[in-house]
Amino acid sequence: MRKLDARSLKILRKLAPEISEPVHYRSILPPVSMHHAADEDDFQERLERLSAEEFDYLAGKIMDGSECLKCISPESARIFIDLLEKKAPGGSGERIRELYKSSTGYEV
């Protein structure tokens, strides 16, 4: 099971500054979307805080299986992927969209 490293913790705290120590989460997106964001609009506002580099980092974690995009709702996944494509264009958004569809059956 994944343990969040310093870089992941920094991103998590940027998305959900209300999180207190110690952090027991094994991923970033599911706890933010399910426990900290009030709704999809709030989730999107939180994600908009991330830089292109941070989106690239999360995309890499999704691609290597250490970040669980399929653990969030299709709407939250769509929000993440749309912002990924906007902030960090280069194809990873399209690959992750395909990965999400093949693993969940949902088109986002």
C-alpha positions as CSV (number, residue, x, y, z in Angstrom):
1,M,0.0,0.0,0.0
2,R,1.2,3.5,-0.9
3,K,2.4,5.9,1.8
4,L,2.3,9.5,0.8
5,D,5.8,11.0,0.3
6,A,6.6,14.6,1.1
7,R,5.6,15.9,-2.4
8,S,2.3,14.1,-2.3
9,L,1.6,15.5,1.2
10,K,2.4,19.0,0.0
11,I,-0.2,18.6,-2.8
12,L,-2.7,17.1,-0.4
13,R,-2.3,20.0,2.0
14,K,-2.6,22.5,-0.9
15,L,-5.9,20.9,-1.9
16,A,-7.2,20.4,1.7
17,P,-5.4,22.8,4.1
18,E,-7.9,21.8,6.8
19,I,-6.3,18.4,7.1
20,S,-4.6,17.9,10.5
21,E,-1.6,15.8,11.4
22,P,-1.0,12.9,11.2
23,V,-2.2,12.1,7.7
24,H,-3.3,8.5,7.2
25,Y,-4.5,8.8,3.6
26,R,-2.9,6.5,0.9
27,S,-3.8,8.7,-2.0
28,I,-4.7,12.4,-2.7
29,L,-7.8,12.7,-5.0
30,P,-10.3,10.3,-3.2
31,P,-10.1,11.9,0.2
32,V,-10.2,15.4,-1.2
33,S,-13.2,14.7,-3.4
34,M,-15.1,12.5,-1.0
35,H,-14.3,14.0,2.5
36,H,-13.1,17.6,2.1
37,A,-14.7,19.1,-0.9
38,A,-18.3,20.2,-0.2
39,D,-19.4,19.4,-3.8
40,E,-18.1,19.2,-7.4
41,D,-17.7,23.0,-7.6
42,D,-15.6,23.0,-4.5
43,F,-13.5,20.1,-5.8
44,Q,-12.8,22.0,-9.0
45,E,-11.9,25.2,-7.1
46,R,-9.4,23.1,-5.0
47,L,-7.9,21.5,-8.1
48,E,-7.5,24.9,-9.7
49,R,-4.9,25.7,-7.0
50,L,-2.5,23.1,-8.6
51,S,0.3,24.0,-11.0
52,A,0.9,22.3,-14.3
53,E,3.8,20.5,-12.7
54,E,1.6,19.2,-9.9
55,F,-1.0,18.0,-12.4
56,D,1.8,16.2,-14.3
57,Y,2.9,14.6,-11.0
58,L,-0.7,13.4,-10.2
59,A,-1.1,12.1,-13.8
60,G,2.1,10.1,-13.4
61,K,0.8,8.6,-10.2
62,I,-2.4,7.7,-11.8
63,M,-0.6,6.1,-14.7
64,D,1.6,4.0,-12.4
65,G,-1.4,2.9,-10.3
66,S,-0.4,4.6,-7.1
67,E,-3.1,7.3,-7.3
68,C,-6.7,6.0,-7.6
69,L,-8.7,8.0,-10.0
70,K,-11.3,5.3,-10.3
71,C,-12.0,5.6,-6.6
72,I,-13.8,9.0,-7.2
73,S,-17.1,9.7,-8.9
74,P,-17.2,10.0,-12.7
75,E,-18.1,13.7,-12.3
76,S,-15.0,14.3,-10.1
77,A,-12.9,12.3,-12.5
78,R,-14.1,14.4,-15.4
79,I,-13.3,17.6,-13.5
80,F,-9.8,16.4,-12.8
81,I,-9.1,15.2,-16.4
82,D,-10.6,18.4,-17.9
83,L,-8.3,20.6,-15.7
84,L,-5.3,18.3,-16.4
85,E,-5.9,18.8,-20.2
86,K,-6.2,22.5,-19.7
87,K,-3.3,23.1,-17.3
88,A,-0.9,20.4,-18.6
89,P,-1.6,19.6,-22.2
90,G,0.4,17.0,-23.8
91,G,-1.7,13.8,-24.0
92,S,-1.7,12.5,-20.5
93,G,-5.3,13.7,-20.0
94,E,-6.5,11.8,-23.1
95,R,-4.6,8.6,-21.9
96,I,-6.1,8.9,-18.4
97,R,-9.6,9.5,-19.8
98,E,-9.2,6.3,-21.8
99,L,-7.8,4.5,-18.7
100,Y,-10.8,5.7,-16.6
101,K,-13.3,4.5,-19.2
102,S,-11.6,1.1,-19.6
103,S,-11.5,0.5,-15.8
104,T,-14.9,1.9,-14.9
105,G,-17.0,1.8,-18.0
106,Y,-17.8,5.5,-17.6
107,E,-17.1,8.0,-20.3
108,V,-15.9,11.2,-18.7
